[in-house]
């Protein structure tokens, strides 16, 4: 069953990627294997023709139409291929679709999708965050991360160490990549919170495009957990609070931001071992490794092992997908192992979504109330998952209880080592 589902996802991803690349040869080959793929929709109900229209891929659009692609099909926001083309100003694509009987449809806003799509690209005026690239010392920079679409380097800007994200020169004219870069910049311009990686500026007026954020020397949570250090319960709750506070801020904005890729690699540590949520847009492109992960619009955004079941199964989702991923990270911090560590990531996601399994809780260090919180957060029933503002309140009470520090000395609780209350052994399978 797993292999069949995986094969279907692979075919869908390869087909959409062939369309995205305007690769007629690859498209024809895939359609010869399965003619039904011509109208195969992803999680957002976007067909190959939607993708072709969005990226002005006229050649493959002609192939799709010749093979029987539906021209008036709607995605889950009510947008048609012609609506996408008209919105982007692709006149040749609009004419092609119009000649083939496509009706005009107003483009609907995607309010319940990721906010990277909601916000407008940076405007050419009032860019007080625009950085002169000559001020960034890239010659002596240090590579921090690298992927298919770009890299992250530690560099110095005006004497300050910063993290610089860049797009590969070969992709600097790729409309999708540049658009995602612009949207991440505009998103980060509006985000300000102590538990969110701080945006400092960007280079948008010349190539290479650069996104500059604060540099955090502590590495990421994944690296910390790999060291197999025995984190104390109060330290884990403190870490959880850092993450939950950052996510509560994102979810409670006027235009809420759904991260959709919460995992230990995207949680960054400061030198003081405080946590910040990072990687909102460009990093999702940078982390691509496999073909079925390349095409983001399949709905399977995020890493399988931490993925909410509704995302894995291409169902309707909301911001509670981040709460689910948060629960999986909580589990990993207490247990010292990733969820279903003995399984391949895709198999783990299948167990979670299809079989409604959850990893067993084996350690005895969960503080009172923590197991119940994790159960609620990783519930298959989305309304049962508590919002992050409520999670913050629960964690604050939990931290006060397990540290046993008087109220007038709670500011010292992170540097005091106080005996913990015993907690009962708990194990759990959904």
N, C-alpha and C positions, 0 to 999 in steps of 0.2 A: 504493500500500500504506500509506503514511504517513497519507494523508487518511482512509482507511477506519478505520484503528486510532484515529485522532484522533476520528473521528465516533462510534465506539463508546464511547470514554472519555467524550466529551461527553454522550452519551445517558445513560450510567450515572450520571454525576455529577449531571446535571440531575434525573434521577428520584430519586436518594437525597436531593438537596437539597429537592425538592418534598415528600418524605415528612418530612424533618427539620423543615420549616416548617409541617407539617400543612396543606398547600395541596392541597385536594381537586381544585380546578379544573385546576391544573397537572398533577397526577397523572393525572387522567382523560385529559387531552389527550395526554400522553406514552404512555399505554397504548393509546390509539386508534391511535397511529402504529406501535406494536409491542407486541402482547399478550405476547410472550415476556419483556418487561421485568419482568413481575410477580414473577418469581423470579430476576431477574438479580442475581448475587452479586458482591461486590467482592473485593478481594485476600484479605481475611480470611474469605471465604465467608459474609459477612453479607448477607442478603437485605433487600429493602425492609421486610418485616415485622419483621425484627430491629431495624431502625432505628426503626420506629414504636413497638415495644415498649420500646426503651431510653429513648425520650423521651416516652412516654405520649401519643402522637399517636393517640387513639382513632378520630377521624373517618377519617383515611386508612387506618387498620388495617381498618376496616369495608369500605372500598372495595377494598383489596387482597384481603381474604378473599372478597368477592363476585366478584372477577375470577379467583379460583382460586389464590391464594397458598398455598403449602405451609405448614402450621402447625407441623409437627414437624421442620422442617429444622434442621440443626446448623451452627454456624459452625466455624472451624478450631480453636476451643478446646473444642468439644463443648457449646456453649451454645445453647439453643433460645429463640425469642421469649418463650415463657411463662417460662422461667428468668430472662431479663432483667427481665421485668415483676415477677416475684415478688421478685427481689433488691432492686429499687428500691421495692417496696411500692405499686405501681400497681394497686390493687384492681379498678378498673373494667376495665383492660386484661386482668388475669388472668382475670376472669369472662368477658370476651368470648372470649378464646382457649380457655378451658376449655369453654365452650358450643359451640365449633367443633371440639372434639375434640383440642385440644392436650394432650399428655401432660406430666406434671411431670418436669423434669430438674434435677439439681443444677447450680448455676452453677460452672463450672470456672475456676480462676485462669489468667490470661493471662501465664504466667511468661516466655515467649519474646518477648513484645511489649514495647513501650516501657514503661519503668518508671514513667512518669507514670500508667499504669493500675494498676500493682501497689500503689503506696503508698496509704495511707488519707488522707482529707482532714484538715486541721488540726483538732485537738480544742479544745474551748472552755476546757480547763484547761491550766495551765502554759505559757501563751503568752508566754515572756519576750521574744519578738521582736515582739510586737504593738505597733504605733506609734500614738500619739495623732495623728490627722491635723492637729490644730492646730499641731503642731510642724513641719510641712512647709510651707514658704513657697511655695505654688503661684501666688500673685499675681504674683510677679516671676520665675516659671519661664520656661524657654526650650524651645521645641519642638525635639526632636531627631529624632523619627520619628513617622509617622502612618499609619494603615491603616484597614481596614473595621471593625475591632472595637475599636480603642482607639488610644492614643498613648503615646509615651515622651517625657518631659520632663526637662530638667536643672533641678533645684531645690536648695534648701538645707534641710538637716535638722540642727538643733542646730549651725548654723554650718558644716556640712560639705556640699560639693557632692555630690549623689547623682543617680542615674538613677531616675525614678519611672515605672512602667508603670501605666496605668489602663485600665479598661474603659469604653466609652461608656455614659452614663446610660441610653440607650435599650435597652441589652443587659444591664443590671444584673440583670434578672430572668430572663435566658435561662439555663436549667439547664445546658446544655452549656458555655456560655462560663464561667459561674461555677464549674462543676466543674473545668474545665481550669485555671482560675486557682488554685483551692484545691490541686489536685494539684501545680502548679508550685511553689507556696509550700512545701508539705510536702517536696517533693524537694530544693529549695534549702536548706531548713533542715538537711538531713543532709549537704550537700556542702561540703567544705572542702579547697581545694587552691590553690596559688599561681597555677596556670594555668587556673583557673576563675573566671569573674566572681563576685565575692563578694556573697552575699545579706546584707542588713543588717536587714531587717524588712519588715513588711507591715501593711496596714490591712484587716482581715477582718470587723470587728464592725459596720461601718457603711459606707454608700455615700458617695462612690465607692470601690470596692475599689482598693487600691494595693499594688504590689510594689516594694520599694525595694532597689536594689543600688548597689554602688560606681559612681561616675562615672569613666569612663576618657576622658581628653581627647584621646587619639591618633587617634580615629576608628576605622574598621574596615579590614581588610586589602583589601577591594575598593576603597576610596577610595585607599589607598596604591598599589595596582597600576595604577589608572587614571592616576596621575601619570606613568607610564612611566619611573619611575626605574630605573636599572640596578642591581639588587641584586647585591651580590657573593656568590659561592658560600658563603662562611662565614656571611654574614648570613642567607641562605636556609636553611642547615642549622640555624642558631640558631633561626630562626622555626619550622622544622619540629619541632625539639626541644620548643619551648614547646607546640605543638599536641599532639604525640605524648604528652608527659608528662601533660597534662590529660586526654587521651582514655584513656591507660593507667589513670589513676586511676578514671575512670568505668567502664571495662570490667571492672576487677578488684575492684570493690566486692562485698560479700556478695550484694547484689541489684544486678547490673550494670545500668548505664544505657546504652541505645543512643540516641545523639543523633538520627540519621536525617536531619539537615538540615545537615551540615557543608558550609560553603561560605565564601568570603571575606567575605561580608557578616556572617557570624555569628562571625567571629574579630575580637576587639577589641584595640586597641593601647593600651598605657599611654603616658604621656609619655616614658618611658625606652625606648620601642619594644620592649617585651616584649609577648608575645601571650597572650590569655586566651580560652578557649572560652566562648561565651555563647549565649543564646536557646534555652531548653529546652522551653518550653511555650506561654506566652502569645504570645510573639513569632511562633509559627507561625500563630496566628490573625491577628495584626496584619499579616502580610505577604501576606494573601490579596488577589489582584487580579482573578482570572478565575474564572468559574463552575466550570470543571473543576479548579480548585485549592482551591475552598472546602471541598468535602467531603473531609475528611482520610482517611476510612476506605476509600477506593478502593485504598489501598496505595501510592499514588504520593506519599508524603510526601517532601518535599525538593525541591530544584530540579533540573529535568531534566538540565541540563548536567553536574551532578556526581553524578548518581544511578547507583547500582549496577544492573546489568542485571537482576538477579533481582527488584528492587523494581519496575522499569519493566514487567517482564513478569508481575507479580503472582505470583511464585513464592515458595517458602519462603525466608526470609532469617534471618540472625543478626547478631551485632555486627560481622561483617566488612564490612557495608555502609558503616560509617564508615571502614574502612581504604581501601575503594575511593575514596570521596570525598576522603580525605586525599591519595591519589595524584594525583587530578585537580588539587588545589590545589598540590601540589608542582610538577606540570608547568607550571601557570600562572605560578608564581613564577619559574621558570627561563626560560620562553619569553617571558614578558611579554604573553601572549595567553591568553584563556580557551580551554579545549578546544573544537576545532571552531568557532572564533570566527566563521568565515564562514558558519555554518549557524544556522538558527533553533533554539532550545533543544530543542524537541520532536524535530526532525529529527536533531539531534546525539545525543539519547538513543536514537533508533531505530538510528542507525548503530552505536552502542556495543553495544546489546543484541541487535539482530536480525542485523546484519552482522558483529558482533564486530570492529569497527574501533576503533583507538585513534589519537589525534592524533599526527602525526609530530614527532619530536624533531629540531629543526634547529640549535639553538645549540650552541656548543662549550664551554660553561662547566660542564657537569655534572661534578662531582667523581667520582673513581673509586668505583664501587660504587653510585652513585645511580641510573643507568639500570636496573640489575638490580633494585634495590629498588622502583622505580616499577612495573616490569613485574610483579613479584610482587604488589604491592598492588592493581593494577587487573586482575588475572587474572579471567577469567570463571568460573574454578573456585574456589569460595569457600574450600575447605581450603588452597589454595595461598597465600592471603593471610596474611602474618605477623601475629601479634597485636601490639598496640601496645607491650607491654613489650619484645618483641624488636626492634621498630623503634627504640625509644629507644636500645637498646644499639648498634645499627648506626650510628645517627646520631651518637652520642657518639664512637665510633671514627672516623667520617668527619670530624668536626669537629677532632679531635686531629690527624689526618693533614694536613688542608688548611691548618691554621693554622701548623704547624711551630713551635709554641711549646713550650719545655721544660716538663715537668710542674710545676715549682715556680713557673711564671709563667702557668699557664693561666687564672688568675683575671683576667688582663689581656687575654685574647684578643679580647674584644669592643671594646676601644678601640685595639688595635694594628692597623696596616695593613701586612701582611707580604705580599711577592710570593707569588702562587699557583703551585702546580704546574701545568704545562700538562696539559690533558685532551684526549683525541682527539675528533674530530668524530663525533657519533653521531646516527643517525636511525633511527626505529623505527616500523613499522606491524605491528599484530597480524595 
